[in-house]
Every structure is written in structure tokens, then in C-alpha cells.
Amino acid sequence: MKWHDGKPFTAEDVKFTLELLVDPNFRSWRKTGHEFVRDLTVVSPTEIT
């Protein structure tokens, strides 16, 4: 998968998004269930745990 500019979509991108969603200062109407996300670790460019 790639971004609109051709750069690869990576596990770091997923981690950034999930950490943003659990940030109490980030305002989003769609946060249900994200409060259970903890301890994100990027294992490789394509894998996150």
C-alpha cells in the first residue's frame, strides 16, 4: 500500500494514527474502542503489535 505521493504506508504510520486516537487532547467523534490500545510496538516496517 502507498500514500498518494507514492511513499510506502508503514507500521510507523499505523502506530502514529493509533497513538493520536488515544490522546485525550485529540478531538474525534470516532474513538470508540480505542481506549483499549496500549503498548504499541513496531516490529518491522509492515508489522505492529
mmCIF file of the N, C-alpha and C atoms, coordinates in Angstrom:
data_MODEL
# 
_entry.id   MODEL 
# 
loop_
_atom_site.group_PDB 
_atom_site.id 
_atom_site.type_symbol 
_atom_site.label_atom_id 
_atom_site.label_alt_id 
_atom_site.label_comp_id 
_atom_site.label_asym_id 
_atom_site.label_entity_id 
_atom_site.label_seq_id 
_atom_site.pdbx_PDB_ins_code 
_atom_site.Cartn_x 
_atom_site.Cartn_y 
_atom_site.Cartn_z 
_atom_site.occupancy 
_atom_site.B_iso_or_equiv 
_atom_site.pdbx_formal_charge 
_atom_site.auth_seq_id 
_atom_site.auth_comp_id 
_atom_site.auth_asym_id 
_atom_site.auth_atom_id 
_atom_site.pdbx_PDB_model_num 
ATOM 1   N N  . MET A 1 1  ? 0.848   -1.156 0.000  1.00 0.00 ? 1  MET A N  1 
ATOM 2   C CA . MET A 1 1  ? 0.000   0.000  0.000  1.00 0.00 ? 1  MET A CA 1 
ATOM 3   C C  . MET A 1 1  ? 0.904   1.232  0.000  1.00 0.00 ? 1  MET A C  1 
ATOM 4   N N  . LYS A 1 2  ? 0.444   2.270  -0.659 1.00 0.00 ? 2  LYS A N  1 
ATOM 5   C CA . LYS A 1 2  ? 1.227   3.503  -0.727 1.00 0.00 ? 2  LYS A CA 1 
ATOM 6   C C  . LYS A 1 2  ? 0.343   4.717  -0.473 1.00 0.00 ? 2  LYS A C  1 
ATOM 7   N N  . TRP A 1 3  ? 0.989   5.772  0.005  1.00 0.00 ? 3  TRP A N  1 
ATOM 8   C CA . TRP A 1 3  ? 0.315   7.052  0.167  1.00 0.00 ? 3  TRP A CA 1 
ATOM 9   C C  . TRP A 1 3  ? 0.103   7.672  -1.208 1.00 0.00 ? 3  TRP A C  1 
ATOM 10  N N  . HIS A 1 4  ? -0.658  8.747  -1.255 1.00 0.00 ? 4  HIS A N  1 
ATOM 11  C CA . HIS A 1 4  ? -0.957  9.409  -2.528 1.00 0.00 ? 4  HIS A CA 1 
ATOM 12  C C  . HIS A 1 4  ? 0.301   9.918  -3.230 1.00 0.00 ? 4  HIS A C  1 
ATOM 13  N N  . ASP A 1 5  ? 1.374   10.151 -2.468 1.00 0.00 ? 5  ASP A N  1 
ATOM 14  C CA . ASP A 1 5  ? 2.613   10.650 -3.069 1.00 0.00 ? 5  ASP A CA 1 
ATOM 15  C C  . ASP A 1 5  ? 3.568   9.522  -3.466 1.00 0.00 ? 5  ASP A C  1 
ATOM 16  N N  . GLY A 1 6  ? 3.115   8.271  -3.322 1.00 0.00 ? 6  GLY A N  1 
ATOM 17  C CA . GLY A 1 6  ? 3.928   7.132  -3.722 1.00 0.00 ? 6  GLY A CA 1 
ATOM 18  C C  . GLY A 1 6  ? 4.790   6.536  -2.625 1.00 0.00 ? 6  GLY A C  1 
ATOM 19  N N  . LYS A 1 7  ? 4.861   7.195  -1.469 1.00 0.00 ? 7  LYS A N  1 
ATOM 20  C CA . LYS A 1 7  ? 5.656   6.657  -0.365 1.00 0.00 ? 7  LYS A CA 1 
ATOM 21  C C  . LYS A 1 7  ? 4.921   5.479  0.266  1.00 0.00 ? 7  LYS A C  1 
ATOM 22  N N  . PRO A 1 8  ? 5.679   4.478  0.757  1.00 0.00 ? 8  PRO A N  1 
ATOM 23  C CA . PRO A 1 8  ? 5.029   3.306  1.344  1.00 0.00 ? 8  PRO A CA 1 
ATOM 24  C C  . PRO A 1 8  ? 4.291   3.627  2.645  1.00 0.00 ? 8  PRO A C  1 
ATOM 25  N N  . PHE A 1 9  ? 3.200   2.956  2.861  1.00 0.00 ? 9  PHE A N  1 
ATOM 26  C CA . PHE A 1 9  ? 2.407   3.037  4.086  1.00 0.00 ? 9  PHE A CA 1 
ATOM 27  C C  . PHE A 1 9  ? 3.009   2.008  5.043  1.00 0.00 ? 9  PHE A C  1 
ATOM 28  N N  . THR A 1 10 ? 3.466   2.440  6.222  1.00 0.00 ? 10 THR A N  1 
ATOM 29  C CA . THR A 1 10 ? 4.228   1.557  7.097  1.00 0.00 ? 10 THR A CA 1 
ATOM 30  C C  . THR A 1 10 ? 3.551   1.345  8.453  1.00 0.00 ? 10 THR A C  1 
ATOM 31  N N  . ALA A 1 11 ? 4.119   0.434  9.218  1.00 0.00 ? 11 ALA A N  1 
ATOM 32  C CA . ALA A 1 11 ? 3.650   0.187  10.582 1.00 0.00 ? 11 ALA A CA 1 
ATOM 33  C C  . ALA A 1 11 ? 3.810   1.437  11.443 1.00 0.00 ? 11 ALA A C  1 
ATOM 34  N N  . GLU A 1 12 ? 4.836   2.244  11.176 1.00 0.00 ? 12 GLU A N  1 
ATOM 35  C CA . GLU A 1 12 ? 5.017   3.504  11.910 1.00 0.00 ? 12 GLU A CA 1 
ATOM 36  C C  . GLU A 1 12 ? 3.826   4.435  11.686 1.00 0.00 ? 12 GLU A C  1 
ATOM 37  N N  . ASP A 1 13 ? 3.274   4.434  10.481 1.00 0.00 ? 13 ASP A N  1 
ATOM 38  C CA . ASP A 1 13 ? 2.096   5.249  10.177 1.00 0.00 ? 13 ASP A CA 1 
ATOM 39  C C  . ASP A 1 13 ? 0.891   4.781  10.980 1.00 0.00 ? 13 ASP A C  1 
ATOM 40  N N  . VAL A 1 14 ? 0.725   3.468  11.085 1.00 0.00 ? 14 VAL A N  1 
ATOM 41  C CA . VAL A 1 14 ? -0.380  2.906  11.858 1.00 0.00 ? 14 VAL A CA 1 
ATOM 42  C C  . VAL A 1 14 ? -0.218  3.268  13.331 1.00 0.00 ? 14 VAL A C  1 
ATOM 43  N N  . LYS A 1 15 ? 0.995   3.126  13.849 1.00 0.00 ? 15 LYS A N  1 
ATOM 44  C CA . LYS A 1 15 ? 1.269   3.450  15.255 1.00 0.00 ? 15 LYS A CA 1 
ATOM 45  C C  . LYS A 1 15 ? 0.951   4.920  15.531 1.00 0.00 ? 15 LYS A C  1 
ATOM 46  N N  . PHE A 1 16 ? 1.397   5.803  14.656 1.00 0.00 ? 16 PHE A N  1 
ATOM 47  C CA . PHE A 1 16 ? 1.130   7.228  14.823 1.00 0.00 ? 16 PHE A CA 1 
ATOM 48  C C  . PHE A 1 16 ? -0.376  7.498  14.912 1.00 0.00 ? 16 PHE A C  1 
ATOM 49  N N  . THR A 1 17 ? -1.137  6.890  14.013 1.00 0.00 ? 17 THR A N  1 
ATOM 50  C CA . THR A 1 17 ? -2.584  7.102  13.986 1.00 0.00 ? 17 THR A CA 1 
ATOM 51  C C  . THR A 1 17 ? -3.252  6.585  15.253 1.00 0.00 ? 17 THR A C  1 
ATOM 52  N N  . LEU A 1 18 ? -2.888  5.387  15.691 1.00 0.00 ? 18 LEU A N  1 
ATOM 53  C CA . LEU A 1 18 ? -3.494  4.818  16.895 1.00 0.00 ? 18 LEU A CA 1 
ATOM 54  C C  . LEU A 1 18 ? -3.123  5.628  18.135 1.00 0.00 ? 18 LEU A C  1 
ATOM 55  N N  . GLU A 1 19 ? -1.871  6.082  18.220 1.00 0.00 ? 19 GLU A N  1 
ATOM 56  C CA . GLU A 1 19 ? -1.469  6.911  19.357 1.00 0.00 ? 19 GLU A CA 1 
ATOM 57  C C  . GLU A 1 19 ? -2.213  8.238  19.354 1.00 0.00 ? 19 GLU A C  1 
ATOM 58  N N  . LEU A 1 20 ? -2.470  8.780  18.194 1.00 0.00 ? 20 LEU A N  1 
ATOM 59  C CA . LEU A 1 20 ? -3.240  10.016 18.088 1.00 0.00 ? 20 LEU A CA 1 
ATOM 60  C C  . LEU A 1 20 ? -4.664  9.807  18.592 1.00 0.00 ? 20 LEU A C  1 
ATOM 61  N N  . LEU A 1 21 ? -5.273  8.701  18.223 1.00 0.00 ? 21 LEU A N  1 
ATOM 62  C CA . LEU A 1 21 ? -6.655  8.428  18.628 1.00 0.00 ? 21 LEU A CA 1 
ATOM 63  C C  . LEU A 1 21 ? -6.808  8.227  20.135 1.00 0.00 ? 21 LEU A C  1 
ATOM 64  N N  . VAL A 1 22 ? -5.770  7.757  20.807 1.00 0.00 ? 22 VAL A N  1 
ATOM 65  C CA . VAL A 1 22 ? -5.875  7.561  22.261 1.00 0.00 ? 22 VAL A CA 1 
ATOM 66  C C  . VAL A 1 22 ? -5.417  8.789  23.043 1.00 0.00 ? 22 VAL A C  1 
ATOM 67  N N  . ASP A 1 23 ? -4.926  9.798  22.361 1.00 0.00 ? 23 ASP A N  1 
ATOM 68  C CA . ASP A 1 23 ? -4.521  11.045 23.018 1.00 0.00 ? 23 ASP A CA 1 
ATOM 69  C C  . ASP A 1 23 ? -5.773  11.789 23.480 1.00 0.00 ? 23 ASP A C  1 
ATOM 70  N N  . PRO A 1 24 ? -5.897  12.045 24.790 1.00 0.00 ? 24 PRO A N  1 
ATOM 71  C CA . PRO A 1 24 ? -7.098  12.716 25.296 1.00 0.00 ? 24 PRO A CA 1 
ATOM 72  C C  . PRO A 1 24 ? -7.290  14.134 24.738 1.00 0.00 ? 24 PRO A C  1 
ATOM 73  N N  . ASN A 1 25 ? -6.227  14.736 24.227 1.00 0.00 ? 25 ASN A N  1 
ATOM 74  C CA . ASN A 1 25 ? -6.327  16.085 23.666 1.00 0.00 ? 25 ASN A CA 1 
ATOM 75  C C  . ASN A 1 25 ? -6.746  16.090 22.198 1.00 0.00 ? 25 ASN A C  1 
ATOM 76  N N  . PHE A 1 26 ? -6.803  14.924 21.586 1.00 0.00 ? 26 PHE A N  1 
ATOM 77  C CA . PHE A 1 26 ? -7.220  14.827 20.188 1.00 0.00 ? 26 PHE A CA 1 
ATOM 78  C C  . PHE A 1 26 ? -8.733  14.687 20.134 1.00 0.00 ? 26 PHE A C  1 
ATOM 79  N N  . ARG A 1 27 ? -9.371  15.592 19.431 1.00 0.00 ? 27 ARG A N  1 
ATOM 80  C CA . ARG A 1 27 ? -10.831 15.582 19.350 1.00 0.00 ? 27 ARG A CA 1 
ATOM 81  C C  . ARG A 1 27 ? -11.274 14.821 18.104 1.00 0.00 ? 27 ARG A C  1 
ATOM 82  N N  . SER A 1 28 ? -11.988 13.741 18.341 1.00 0.00 ? 28 SER A N  1 
ATOM 83  C CA . SER A 1 28 ? -12.507 12.935 17.247 1.00 0.00 ? 28 SER A CA 1 
ATOM 84  C C  . SER A 1 28 ? -13.854 12.385 17.657 1.00 0.00 ? 28 SER A C  1 
ATOM 85  N N  . TRP A 1 29 ? -14.772 12.296 16.744 1.00 0.00 ? 29 TRP A N  1 
ATOM 86  C CA . TRP A 1 29 ? -16.099 11.752 17.055 1.00 0.00 ? 29 TRP A CA 1 
ATOM 87  C C  . TRP A 1 29 ? -16.090 10.235 16.977 1.00 0.00 ? 29 TRP A C  1 
ATOM 88  N N  . ARG A 1 30 ? -15.007 9.643  16.515 1.00 0.00 ? 30 ARG A N  1 
ATOM 89  C CA . ARG A 1 30 ? -14.966 8.204  16.323 1.00 0.00 ? 30 ARG A CA 1 
ATOM 90  C C  . ARG A 1 30 ? -13.793 7.595  17.101 1.00 0.00 ? 30 ARG A C  1 
ATOM 91  N N  . LYS A 1 31 ? -13.957 7.453  18.420 1.00 0.00 ? 31 LYS A N  1 
ATOM 92  C CA . LYS A 1 31 ? -12.882 6.925  19.257 1.00 0.00 ? 31 LYS A CA 1 
ATOM 93  C C  . LYS A 1 31 ? -13.293 5.656  20.005 1.00 0.00 ? 31 LYS A C  1 
ATOM 94  N N  . THR A 1 32 ? -14.489 5.167  19.777 1.00 0.00 ? 32 THR A N  1 
ATOM 95  C CA . THR A 1 32 ? -14.989 4.007  20.499 1.00 0.00 ? 32 THR A CA 1 
ATOM 96  C C  . THR A 1 32 ? -14.046 2.816  20.340 1.00 0.00 ? 32 THR A C  1 
ATOM 97  N N  . GLY A 1 33 ? -13.642 2.244  21.464 1.00 0.00 ? 33 GLY A N  1 
ATOM 98  C CA . GLY A 1 33 ? -12.782 1.072  21.464 1.00 0.00 ? 33 GLY A CA 1 
ATOM 99  C C  . GLY A 1 33 ? -11.297 1.380  21.468 1.00 0.00 ? 33 GLY A C  1 
ATOM 100 N N  . HIS A 1 34 ? -10.929 2.580  21.059 1.00 0.00 ? 34 HIS A N  1 
ATOM 101 C CA . HIS A 1 34 ? -9.513  2.922  21.009 1.00 0.00 ? 34 HIS A CA 1 
ATOM 102 C C  . HIS A 1 34 ? -8.906  3.107  22.393 1.00 0.00 ? 34 HIS A C  1 
ATOM 103 N N  . GLU A 1 35 ? -9.736  3.263  23.410 1.00 0.00 ? 35 GLU A N  1 
ATOM 104 C CA . GLU A 1 35 ? -9.191  3.418  24.759 1.00 0.00 ? 35 GLU A CA 1 
ATOM 105 C C  . GLU A 1 35 ? -8.515  2.141  25.255 1.00 0.00 ? 35 GLU A C  1 
ATOM 106 N N  . PHE A 1 36 ? -8.718  1.043  24.552 1.00 0.00 ? 36 PHE A N  1 
ATOM 107 C CA . PHE A 1 36 ? -8.099  -0.230 24.926 1.00 0.00 ? 36 PHE A CA 1 
ATOM 108 C C  . PHE A 1 36 ? -6.718  -0.418 24.302 1.00 0.00 ? 36 PHE A C  1 
ATOM 109 N N  . VAL A 1 37 ? -6.296  0.492  23.440 1.00 0.00 ? 37 VAL A N  1 
ATOM 110 C CA . VAL A 1 37 ? -4.996  0.396  22.777 1.00 0.00 ? 37 VAL A CA 1 
ATOM 111 C C  . VAL A 1 37 ? -3.910  0.811  23.760 1.00 0.00 ? 37 VAL A C  1 
ATOM 112 N N  . ARG A 1 38 ? -2.914  -0.069 23.931 1.00 0.00 ? 38 ARG A N  1 
ATOM 113 C CA . ARG A 1 38 ? -1.780  0.210  24.823 1.00 0.00 ? 38 ARG A CA 1 
ATOM 114 C C  . ARG A 1 38 ? -0.521  -0.440 24.260 1.00 0.00 ? 38 ARG A C  1 
ATOM 115 N N  . ASP A 1 39 ? 0.613   0.077  24.645 1.00 0.00 ? 39 ASP A N  1 
ATOM 116 C CA . ASP A 1 39 ? 1.917   -0.544 24.370 1.00 0.00 ? 39 ASP A CA 1 
ATOM 117 C C  . ASP A 1 39 ? 2.095   -0.972 22.918 1.00 0.00 ? 39 ASP A C  1 
ATOM 118 N N  . LEU A 1 40 ? 2.044   -0.029 22.031 1.00 0.00 ? 40 LEU A N  1 
ATOM 119 C CA . LEU A 1 40 ? 2.237   -0.318 20.610 1.00 0.00 ? 40 LEU A CA 1 
ATOM 120 C C  . LEU A 1 40 ? 3.725   -0.458 20.305 1.00 0.00 ? 40 LEU A C  1 
ATOM 121 N N  . THR A 1 41 ? 4.077   -1.500 19.596 1.00 0.00 ? 41 THR A N  1 
ATOM 122 C CA . THR A 1 41 ? 5.461   -1.732 19.212 1.00 0.00 ? 41 THR A CA 1 
ATOM 123 C C  . THR A 1 41 ? 5.531   -2.041 17.728 1.00 0.00 ? 41 THR A C  1 
ATOM 124 N N  . VAL A 1 42 ? 6.383   -1.316 17.028 1.00 0.00 ? 42 VAL A N  1 
ATOM 125 C CA . VAL A 1 42 ? 6.620   -1.605 15.620 1.00 0.00 ? 42 VAL A CA 1 
ATOM 126 C C  . VAL A 1 42 ? 7.666   -2.703 15.557 1.00 0.00 ? 42 VAL A C  1 
ATOM 127 N N  . VAL A 1 43 ? 7.306   -3.827 14.965 1.00 0.00 ? 43 VAL A N  1 
ATOM 128 C CA . VAL A 1 43 ? 8.173   -4.992 14.869 1.00 0.00 ? 43 VAL A CA 1 
ATOM 129 C C  . VAL A 1 43 ? 8.990   -4.953 13.577 1.00 0.00 ? 43 VAL A C  1 
ATOM 130 N N  . SER A 1 44 ? 8.369   -4.489 12.528 1.00 0.00 ? 44 SER A N  1 
ATOM 131 C CA . SER A 1 44 ? 9.036   -4.354 11.224 1.00 0.00 ? 44 SER A CA 1 
ATOM 132 C C  . SER A 1 44 ? 8.275   -3.284 10.450 1.00 0.00 ? 44 SER A C  1 
ATOM 133 N N  . PRO A 1 45 ? 8.737   -2.918 9.278  1.00 0.00 ? 45 PRO A N  1 
ATOM 134 C CA . PRO A 1 45 ? 8.030   -1.896 8.502  1.00 0.00 ? 45 PRO A CA 1 
ATOM 135 C C  . PRO A 1 45 ? 6.579   -2.265 8.180  1.00 0.00 ? 45 PRO A C  1 
ATOM 136 N N  . THR A 1 46 ? 6.252   -3.558 8.267  1.00 0.00 ? 46 THR A N  1 
ATOM 137 C CA . THR A 1 46 ? 4.888   -3.985 7.927  1.00 0.00 ? 46 THR A CA 1 
ATOM 138 C C  . THR A 1 46 ? 4.166   -4.680 9.077  1.00 0.00 ? 46 THR A C  1 
ATOM 139 N N  . GLU A 1 47 ? 4.724   -4.630 10.296 1.00 0.00 ? 47 GLU A N  1 
ATOM 140 C CA . GLU A 1 47 ? 4.121   -5.349 11.417 1.00 0.00 ? 47 GLU A CA 1 
ATOM 141 C C  . GLU A 1 47 ? 4.153   -4.524 12.703 1.00 0.00 ? 47 GLU A C  1 
ATOM 142 N N  . ILE A 1 48 ? 3.020   -4.540 13.413 1.00 0.00 ? 48 ILE A N  1 
ATOM 143 C CA . ILE A 1 48 ? 2.888   -3.828 14.675 1.00 0.00 ? 48 ILE A CA 1 
ATOM 144 C C  . ILE A 1 48 ? 2.225   -4.763 15.689 1.00 0.00 ? 48 ILE A C  1 
ATOM 145 N N  . THR A 1 49 ? 2.645   -4.676 16.936 1.00 0.00 ? 49 THR A N  1 
ATOM 146 C CA . THR A 1 49 ? 1.994   -5.472 17.980 1.00 0.00 ? 49 THR A CA 1 
ATOM 147 C C  . THR A 1 49 ? 1.527   -4.549 19.082 1.00 0.00 ? 49 THR A C  1 
# 
